Amino acid sequence: MRTYSFFPGCSQLSSAEEYGISAVEVAEALGIRLEPLPDWSCCGASSAHMTNHVLSVALPGRDLALAKKEGRDLTAVCANCYNNLRSAQAELLSDEELAGKVEDIVGMDPRFEGKILPLLDIIMDEIGIKELEERVRRPLEGLKPVSYYGCLMSRPPGMMDSDNPDNPQFMDEMLSALGAEAKPWSYKTDCCGGSLSLTQTGIVVQLVNRLFDAAEEAGANCIVTACPMCLANLEMRQKEGRLRFNIEHHMPVFFITELLGLALGLEGTEEWFGKHLIDPQPLLVKAGLE
Amino acid sequence: MINALSSDLEREVERRSGEKARLCYQCRKCSTGCLFDFAMDILPHQVIKLVQYGQKERLLKSRTIWICASCETCTARCPNDIDVARVMDTLREIALEEGVEPAEGNIPLFHKCFLGNIQATGRISEPILMGSYKTLSGDLFSDMGLALEMLKKGKIRIIPSVVKNRREVRRIFKEAKK
């Protein structure tokens, strides 16, 4: 069983608890151990890089220094955490002046040279599609998801080591392996406006509704994501669309790890699904997956 | 007054971000792909042009620098490899440092609450963040129903998860603000 340092991320301890729990359990079932990074702190999310560059490197820099002490490769499941850790690592390893400054600030060496990988990449590399297919206990027949990567998983280009930044495929491949009928669509990497959800709700409701319109047009009955901000925003602002535009979308949104857990036959999935603002149970019942 | 020039804006942006606005030849790919264009007063390709022109005040007072969500679609598509989203970050940073009145005040206020939460506990606690933002913005009731529903679904953790070594985190904030 290979062990990785795991950056849990703030939202996986609260609003996206089902993401953190399902990720750890799925990884374990697949023989990948996730060891939480001791005393990790917030990566600064959007607010740090939008207001103070040094802060946006030093906050994840502290975590990278902790990861360096642990001496293992690092993984994160939140797209925003992953993006910030990777960006900070790239800057710290290429800009010695900045690295020295951050080292003084955090009091530890932040030059982490291990790999930082999204959990899904690890699953693809270490398990692979073929073995994943063989491990499926409950094929997700009846689910017709569109994969929603959002903006932070595939950008800037080079963030994902192999996939196409404008038309990523790995979640679609994974979902097909689980027996779901993944639908193609053109909105995979369109931003949902998550960072403006509280401050510019009107703008965000428009963007979110466009995504649900497009998903319906593609013939999907659910959206699957790997970003906790996307999921929270899509669920929160889907409801708002009913009030503002009189549009009746009832489309559940899943974390990819929840569907992995369901297909692998893990226990406790109903607890994860019970935490969603858009109740996925009616769809799961209809698909015979309850 | 609003068109006051700052002849070294382009250089200042480059010094802070490493991005060379002068490479832009106005193909407009950034603005064409921008999902937030409908809410902006200056489009992304115009932002780059105004950086070249040294139109500092116009940029720092614009809605655009706050409306940009940093989705990086522009960055990914620029044929001259200008990280447009990074230029937006830099303009926001300059605006805050120089105390420019923001056109969309709630957005920097949200960032302030967000970072204030990290500074205090090392991690984001959604009740602390939402509580401080809603109180300071005066927008108390718009998401009340949502908050109750989240509470009901067990999506809100009341007791925050905190970093043990908060001194280290506070030091990061103190030094980064220098």
Interface residues (C-beta under 8 A of the other chain):
Chain A: C10 S11 L13 S14 S15 E17 D39 W40 S41 C42 G44 A45 S46 S47 A48 H49 M50 T51 N52 H53 V54 L55 A58 L59 R62 D104 I105 V106 G107 C151 R155 P156 P157 P165 D166 T189 D190 C191 G193 G194 S195 L196 L198 T199 Q200 T201 I203 Q206 L207 M236 K239 G274 K275 H276 L277
Chain B: R16 S17 L35 F36 F38 A39 I67 A69 S70 C71 E72 T73 T75 A76 D83 D89 T90 R92 E93 L96 E104 N106 I107 P108 L109 F110 H111 F114 L115 I118 G122 R123 I124 S125 E126 M130 Y133 S137 S142 D143 L146 E149 M150 K153 G154 K155 I156 R157 S161 V163 K164 N165 E168 V169 R171 I172 F173 E175 A176 K177
